[in-house]
Amino acid sequence: MKSVFLSLCVSSMVCFLGTLAVAGDAATVTSLVKKDLPDYPGKEALMISVEYPPGGSDPIHKHDAHAFIYVLEGSVVMQVRGGKQVTLSPGETWYEGPSDIHVVGRNASTTKPAKFIVLLLKNKGAPVLTPVE
């Protein structure tokens, strides 16, 4: 029962993530797989697909997780607080730690979509992201 409740919470959060931004720049977030990590009690892995439309972006946020990003198509601009802004192309990767504040996350193009995969290693049942002001 507890596992079903947690799955519903994660699914609800992923659906919420898909509508975070307003109007035409909203990211589409799709849950791909969620798996408990029995060798790491209290931890789970969550893999999501994120697609930015042309000009799309994320609000400032943090994950409270280890986040591994792999760009599939297009180019994305990423930056964590205190770090350099980088532009990633297909095949390139990015990492965010549990205490990082993600200050820039956007499509580098205003004419083409961008798509990437995110693998989150996080506390079981924790939210996918937390907005930061």
C-alpha positions as a Markdown table, in Angstrom:
| # | Residue | x | y | z |
|---|---|---|---|---|
| 1 | Met | 0.0 | 0.0 | 0.0 |
| 2 | Lys | 2.8 | 2.4 | 0.9 |
| 3 | Ser | 4.5 | 1.7 | -2.4 |
| 4 | Val | 1.3 | 2.4 | -4.3 |
| 5 | Phe | 0.9 | 5.7 | -2.5 |
| 6 | Leu | 4.5 | 6.7 | -3.2 |
| 7 | Ser | 4.1 | 5.8 | -6.9 |
| 8 | Leu | 1.0 | 8.0 | -7.1 |
| 9 | Cys | 2.8 | 10.9 | -5.4 |
| 10 | Val | 5.7 | 10.6 | -7.9 |
| 11 | Ser | 3.4 | 10.3 | -10.8 |
| 12 | Ser | 1.5 | 13.4 | -9.7 |
| 13 | Met | 4.7 | 15.4 | -9.3 |
| 14 | Val | 5.9 | 14.3 | -12.8 |
| 15 | Cys | 2.5 | 15.5 | -14.2 |
| 16 | Phe | 3.0 | 18.7 | -12.3 |
| 17 | Leu | 6.4 | 19.2 | -13.8 |
| 18 | Gly | 5.1 | 18.9 | -17.3 |
| 19 | Thr | 3.1 | 22.1 | -16.7 |
| 20 | Leu | 5.6 | 24.2 | -14.6 |
| 21 | Ala | 6.2 | 26.9 | -17.1 |
| 22 | Val | 3.6 | 29.2 | -18.6 |
| 23 | Ala | 2.2 | 29.5 | -22.1 |
| 24 | Gly | 4.3 | 28.3 | -25.0 |
| 25 | Asp | 7.6 | 27.7 | -23.2 |
| 26 | Ala | 6.4 | 24.9 | -20.9 |
| 27 | Ala | 8.6 | 21.8 | -20.7 |
| 28 | Thr | 7.0 | 18.4 | -21.3 |
| 29 | Val | 8.1 | 15.9 | -18.7 |
| 30 | Thr | 7.5 | 12.2 | -19.1 |
| 31 | Ser | 8.2 | 9.6 | -16.4 |
| 32 | Leu | 10.1 | 6.7 | -18.0 |
| 33 | Val | 10.9 | 4.4 | -15.0 |
| 34 | Lys | 11.0 | 4.5 | -11.2 |
| 35 | Lys | 12.9 | 1.9 | -9.2 |
| 36 | Asp | 13.5 | 1.3 | -5.6 |
| 37 | Leu | 17.2 | 0.7 | -4.8 |
| 38 | Pro | 17.3 | -2.1 | -2.3 |
| 39 | Asp | 21.1 | -2.0 | -1.9 |
| 40 | Tyr | 20.6 | 1.7 | -0.8 |
| 41 | Pro | 17.8 | 1.7 | 1.8 |
| 42 | Gly | 15.5 | 4.6 | 1.5 |
| 43 | Lys | 16.7 | 5.6 | -2.0 |
| 44 | Glu | 15.1 | 5.3 | -5.4 |
| 45 | Ala | 16.0 | 6.1 | -9.0 |
| 46 | Leu | 13.7 | 8.0 | -11.3 |
| 47 | Met | 14.3 | 8.5 | -15.0 |
| 48 | Ile | 12.4 | 11.2 | -16.9 |
| 49 | Ser | 12.4 | 12.6 | -20.3 |
| 50 | Val | 12.3 | 16.4 | -20.7 |
| 51 | Glu | 11.4 | 18.2 | -23.9 |
| 52 | Tyr | 11.8 | 22.0 | -24.2 |
| 53 | Pro | 9.8 | 23.6 | -27.0 |
| 54 | Pro | 11.6 | 26.4 | -28.9 |
| 55 | Gly | 12.6 | 29.1 | -26.4 |
| 56 | Gly | 11.4 | 26.9 | -23.5 |
| 57 | Ser | 12.9 | 27.1 | -20.0 |
| 58 | Asp | 12.6 | 26.0 | -16.4 |
| 59 | Pro | 12.0 | 28.1 | -13.3 |
| 60 | Ile | 14.9 | 28.3 | -10.7 |
| 61 | His | 14.8 | 25.0 | -8.7 |
| 62 | Lys | 16.7 | 22.3 | -6.9 |
| 63 | His | 16.3 | 18.5 | -6.9 |
| 64 | Asp | 17.6 | 17.3 | -3.5 |
| 65 | Ala | 19.0 | 14.5 | -5.6 |
| 66 | His | 21.9 | 13.5 | -7.7 |
| 67 | Ala | 20.8 | 14.4 | -11.2 |
| 68 | Phe | 22.5 | 13.0 | -14.4 |
| 69 | Ile | 21.4 | 14.6 | -17.7 |
| 70 | Tyr | 22.0 | 13.3 | -21.2 |
| 71 | Val | 21.0 | 15.4 | -24.2 |
| 72 | Leu | 19.2 | 13.6 | -27.0 |
| 73 | Glu | 18.4 | 16.3 | -29.5 |
| 74 | Gly | 18.8 | 20.1 | -29.8 |
| 75 | Ser | 20.9 | 22.1 | -27.4 |
| 76 | Val | 20.2 | 23.1 | -23.9 |
| 77 | Val | 21.8 | 25.8 | -21.7 |
| 78 | Met | 22.4 | 24.8 | -18.0 |
| 79 | Gln | 23.9 | 26.5 | -15.0 |
| 80 | Val | 23.9 | 25.9 | -11.2 |
| 81 | Arg | 24.4 | 28.8 | -8.8 |
| 82 | Gly | 28.1 | 29.6 | -8.6 |
| 83 | Gly | 28.9 | 27.6 | -11.7 |
| 84 | Lys | 29.6 | 28.5 | -15.3 |
| 85 | Gln | 26.8 | 28.5 | -17.9 |
| 86 | Val | 27.2 | 25.7 | -20.4 |
| 87 | Thr | 25.5 | 24.8 | -23.7 |
| 88 | Leu | 25.1 | 21.1 | -24.2 |
| 89 | Ser | 24.5 | 19.3 | -27.5 |
| 90 | Pro | 23.4 | 15.7 | -28.3 |
| 91 | Gly | 25.5 | 13.1 | -26.6 |
| 92 | Glu | 26.8 | 15.5 | -23.9 |
| 93 | Thr | 26.1 | 15.2 | -20.2 |
| 94 | Trp | 25.5 | 17.3 | -17.1 |
| 95 | Tyr | 25.5 | 16.6 | -13.4 |
| 96 | Glu | 23.7 | 18.4 | -10.5 |
| 97 | Gly | 24.3 | 17.5 | -6.9 |
| 98 | Pro | 21.7 | 17.5 | -4.1 |
| 99 | Ser | 22.6 | 20.9 | -2.8 |
| 100 | Asp | 22.9 | 22.6 | -6.3 |
| 101 | Ile | 20.5 | 25.4 | -7.2 |
| 102 | His | 19.6 | 25.1 | -10.9 |
| 103 | Val | 19.5 | 28.8 | -12.0 |
| 104 | Val | 19.4 | 28.3 | -15.8 |
| 105 | Gly | 17.7 | 25.5 | -17.7 |
| 106 | Arg | 16.6 | 26.4 | -21.2 |
| 107 | Asn | 16.5 | 25.5 | -24.8 |
| 108 | Ala | 19.4 | 27.2 | -26.7 |
| 109 | Ser | 17.2 | 27.5 | -29.7 |
| 110 | Thr | 14.1 | 29.7 | -30.4 |
| 111 | Thr | 13.2 | 27.6 | -33.5 |
| 112 | Lys | 13.9 | 23.9 | -32.7 |
| 113 | Pro | 12.9 | 21.7 | -29.7 |
| 114 | Ala | 15.4 | 20.2 | -27.3 |
| 115 | Lys | 15.1 | 16.8 | -25.5 |
| 116 | Phe | 17.1 | 15.2 | -22.7 |
| 117 | Ile | 16.9 | 12.4 | -20.3 |
| 118 | Val | 17.4 | 12.9 | -16.5 |
| 119 | Leu | 18.3 | 10.1 | -14.1 |
| 120 | Leu | 17.6 | 11.2 | -10.5 |
| 121 | Leu | 19.0 | 9.3 | -7.5 |
| 122 | Lys | 17.0 | 10.5 | -4.6 |
| 123 | Asn | 15.4 | 9.8 | -1.2 |
| 124 | Lys | 12.4 | 7.5 | -1.7 |
| 125 | Gly | 9.2 | 9.5 | -1.9 |
| 126 | Ala | 11.0 | 12.9 | -2.1 |
| 127 | Pro | 9.7 | 15.5 | -4.6 |
| 128 | Val | 11.3 | 15.6 | -8.0 |
| 129 | Leu | 12.1 | 19.2 | -7.6 |
| 130 | Thr | 11.6 | 22.1 | -5.3 |
| 131 | Pro | 11.1 | 25.7 | -6.6 |
| 132 | Val | 13.6 | 28.2 | -5.3 |
| 133 | Glu | 13.2 | 31.9 | -5.3 |
